[in-house]
Structures are given as structure tokens and as C-alpha cells.
Amino acid sequence: MEIRKWRKIRKMTQKQLADGICNQSEISRLEKGDSYPSIDTLQAISMKLKLPLSYFFEVLIHDDFEEKQQMLNDVKNYSSKKDYEGLYDYTQTLLNSGKFLHPELKTYLESYFYVSLYYLKKQDYRYCVTELYRLTDVNVTGMDILLKTRIKNAIAVILAENKKFDESMKIFEEILQEQVAADEYEIMKITILYNVGKLLYSQEKYEKAFEITEEGIRLSITQREMSALGQLYYQKGSILEKLGHSASEISENYQKALFFFDLLGLDYYKKILQEYKMQYLAAGSV
């Protein structure tokens, strides 16, 4: 599973990975779990995938894949619904359980713990930003090639919400300039574009915010990734209001936002939309 995952992240075919190491059929068998590599073969594969050999042994030590994936899914679910009480309780329980967590999983959980601390106002934003910066210095290889990018995004969002606009934009620009050969990065980029658009909106730079938000929508469609489409269409509708566009055009975007909020069960966003933009939703249903 790990060989297959990292081969795809490095955008290599089985034939390319096998070249100079073994037959392509052997890579296929390894990825299916039908055979195990010798230490020499594993060393060669790890070098080609640009991973330390020790990584594969760490994976075997922490081989509770299903449990780990469930943790990731639970955290993502709490976060997407902005259930910060649930996120705080969940991450705190896991971190204090004494369970032997993979170093990167621990870092992942800690990052969301500090995010929940911030949104629940249990700590000052400066404390949370400092702790998140500390986590970006943790140097481990594992489940999430974009973990540091995700943490930097959280830092930038918190800074923006506290009117540290220049610091926030600098971090977003650094992320957008990263050279990461992975499909996951393109999906992560959608979130960054949404956040940059939101930052520009808060600075009343509506034309630029519109351009960035449109780019996020296009990338979502290209990647067939709809997790942020509701937020992007809501943001586009808000920008169109500021730019003085027609009520029908604004309504169309809010209707699209509502569709995706309904589809993905994002009740938090749906409630905001229905509370503050009902006149546009009503106009669109006539």
C-alpha cells in the first residue's frame, strides 16, 4: 500500500519504478501484497521514491491502517462542520491516551488541537500560532505529504482573522509557489485559493478576490473536487454583491452554494446562507 501510494505521489509508473531494480511484475505483486521485497530491493525502491528506508519499518510498527484512517476521517469531519468542541475533545483524548501514535499522526492531531483551542477562545491567537509554527519544524515522513502545508494554511487563516493581513498573504503566497508533484497539492490549492479570496475580500479588494475565487472554482471542477465548492460559490456571491452585479447573478451563485452545502451536509454554512442571504435564495426560487 505504501509503495503504491508513494509511487503515485512521485508520478511514476510501475515500469519506471521497477527499472534497474526488478521486473514490473514484481512491483505489481508487491503493491498487491502477494509478495514481500528483500531488504536490498526495498532499499533500492526507497531510494527511487526518495524515502528513508526506515520509513517502511515505521509503517510496519504503526500498521493499524484502519484505525489511523478512521482518526483522520473523524478529524476532517469535525473540522469541515466547524464542530470545534467535538474537535477539541477528540484530539485531546487521543493525545492524552498514552497510545503509541506515529510521529506524523501525533503532529496532525496536535495541529487540529491548537486550531480548536483558538476557535474556542481557550488560548490567545498568538499562543496558537506559535505552537503551530513549532509543529512545522517536526521533520517526519509518513501519511500526509502536505501536512506542513496544511499547518501553514491554518497559521495564515488565524493571522488573517486577526488582521495580520501582510503576514497572512505572505504565507499563502509561499504555499502557492510550492513545487509539489502530487494530486493532493492541486486539491489543497483549492482551499488556499478560497482563503486568499476571503482575505482579499476582507481588505475590500473585490476585483482581485473575484479573480482568485473564480480560479478556485475552475480548479475544483477540473479536479472533480467539490468539498469547497459551496464556500467558493458563497464567496463569489458575496463579491458580486459588493461589485454591484444583478440580483439574478448573485442569486444563482447562492443557489449553487446551497446545493453543495445540502449535498455535503455542511449545516453550519447552510444556516449562515439561509440567515443572511434569504432574499437572494427566495428570488432564485420564484
C-alpha positions, 0 to 999 in steps of 0.5 A: 500500500505504501509503495503504491501510494508513494509511487503515485505521489512521485508520478511514476509508473510501475515500469519506471519504478521497477527499472534497474531494480526488478521486473514490473511484475514484481512491483505489481505483486508487491503493491498487491501484497502477494509478495514481500521485497528483500531488504536490498530491493526495498532499499533500492525502491526507497531510494527511487521514491526518495524515502528513508528506508526506515520509513517502511519499518515505521509503517510496519510498527504503526500498521493499524491502517484502519484505525489511523484512517478512521482518526483522520476521517473523524478529524476532517469531519469535525473540522469541515462542520466547524464542530470545534468542541467535538474537535477539541475533545477528540484530539485531546483524548487521543493525545492524552491516551498514552497510545503509541501514535506515529510521529506524523499522526501525533503532529496532525492531531496536535495541529487540529488541537491548537486550531480548536483551542483558538476557535474556542477562545481557550488560548490567545491567537498568538499562543496558537500560532506559535505552537503551530509554527513549532509543529512545522519544524517536526521533520517526519515522513509518513501519511500526509505529504502536505501536512506542513502545508496544511499547518501553514494554511491554518497559521495564515487563516488565524493571522488573517482573522486577526488582521495580520493581513501582510503576514497572512498573504505572505504565507499563502503566497509561499504555499502557492509557489510550492513545487509539489508533484502530487494530486493532493497539492492541486486539491489543497490549492483549492482551499488556499485559493478560497482563503486568499479570496476571503482575505482579499475580500476582507481588505475590500479588494473585490476585483482581485478576490473575484479573480482568485475565487473564480480560479478556485472554482475552475480548479475544483471542477477540473479536479472533480473536487467539490468539498469547497465548492459551496464556500467558493460559490458563497464567496463569489456571491458575496463579491458580486454583491459588493461589485454591484452585479444583478440580483439574478447573478448573485442569486444563482451563485447562492443557489449553487452554494446551497446545493453543495452545502445540502449535498455535503451536509455542511449545516453550519454554512447552510444556516449562515446562507439561509440567515443572511442571504434569504432574499437572494435564495427566495428570488432564485426560487420564484 
